[in-house]
């Protein structure tokens, strides 16, 4: 199973803006996910978004 975990996400143009994330709170939540068995598969970063792709074995 895969999950996209956003640290920073921005909307452009006419899109509704994504909520502003507190990066420190997001990292704390990411740490909790890793502690519960999720594995960081990759990190993506571009001009508008920063996010991790997390993976966990199907149960």
Residue pairs with C-beta under 8 A, 6 or more apart in sequence:
1 55
1 56
1 57
1 58
2 41
2 53
2 54
2 55
3 33
3 38
3 53
3 54
3 55
3 56
4 51
4 52
4 53
4 54
5 26
5 29
5 30
5 33
5 51
5 52
5 53
5 54
6 18
6 21
6 26
6 49
6 50
6 51
7 21
7 23
7 26
7 27
7 30
7 50
7 51
7 52
8 21
8 23
8 49
8 50
8 51
9 18
9 21
9 48
9 49
9 50
9 51
10 17
10 18
10 48
10 49
11 17
11 18
11 48
12 48
30 52
33 54
34 40
34 54
37 56
37 57
38 54
38 55
38 56
39 54
39 55
39 56
40 52
40 53
40 54
41 52
41 53
41 54
41 55
42 52
42 53
43 50
43 51
43 52
43 53
44 50
44 51
44 52
44 53
